Amino acid sequence: MNKFRGLLLLMRPANIITAIADVLAGAAITGIWAQREHTLPPGIGWLCLSTIGLYGGGVVFNDVFDAELDRVERPERPIPSGVVRLQEAQLLGLILLLTGITAAFIASNLSGVIAILTAIGALVYNKWSKHQSLIGPLNMGLCRGLNLLLGISILPSAVPALGYLSLIPLVYIAAVTTISRGEVHGSSRTPLYLSAFLYLLVVLSVWTFGIYRHQALVTSLFLIGLVWMTGKPLLKAIAQPIGPNIGKAVKAGVIALILLNAAWAAAAGTLYVAIFILILLPISIALSKLFAVT
């Protein structure tokens, strides 16, 4: 492994694609694409750059804070293997987070504030809360919720009216994070059943939003894909809750965020945005085969 590949591994490229999908979905929810008559809304590029920096920086610091543990459990990772020095990873993470915050402020002051909160949430999770059984999943979910809110902030006036929707990705990622607790040593079935219930809440919530926007049928198509992609590996993990099965369920949950975001865009009545988001799915899957997701 060379240093460049090591740095990319730290950033989780496949996951970053899902973060971009969050922002696109958030912007679609506001209806701004319809207002722009199918042209790119101003600021969307800056918000996409912002989420790349925020997510990339957040996952880099995940490995920074886990460096000692990874020397025992995952010695093949870039930092414990010596491919990337700890100081280099720290600098990369800092540059990415600052880039994310700066890009968000260029879009709007409100976006900048949301970016700062996201960066703080990621650092708190990496340093402390991921070791807490209840607070950890909620903290990680909060970061994803803020990422959707970052997309919604493309139309600052929409944040007070639609901000509550950011609770849905919070619940979704709380489910994925709960599953991931057994990724190394295996798990009991109880947290897996809990995650399945949380997934169901998410699907019903997005479908309800689609009904409200008179887009129930097209929203259902994307949600069926979401259920299939997350449900199949989760059922296998429930049947045999060993580390490798749980790892596959986590990977599917992360990448399937793209389907969730496509469903958001479809529910908002912007099918062409939903299709564009869906195109990101094979890209993320391809990257997940080259670079680890978890």
Buried (B, 14 or more C-beta within 10 A) or exposed (E): EEEEBBBBBBBBBBBBBBBBBBBBBBBBBBBBBEEEEEEEBEBBEBBBBBBBBBBBBBBBBBBBBBBEEBEEEBEEBBBBBEBBEBEBBBEBBBBBBEBBBBBBBBBBEBBBBBBBBBBEBBBBBBEEBBEEEEBBBBBBBBBBBBBBBBBBBBBBEBBEEBBEBBBBBBBBBBBBBBBBBBBBEBBEBEBBEBBBEBBEEBBEBBBEBBBEBEBBEBBBEBBEBBBEBBBEBBEBBBEEBEBEBBBBBBBBBBBBBBBBBBBBBBBBBBBEBBEBBBEBBEBBBEBBEEBBBB
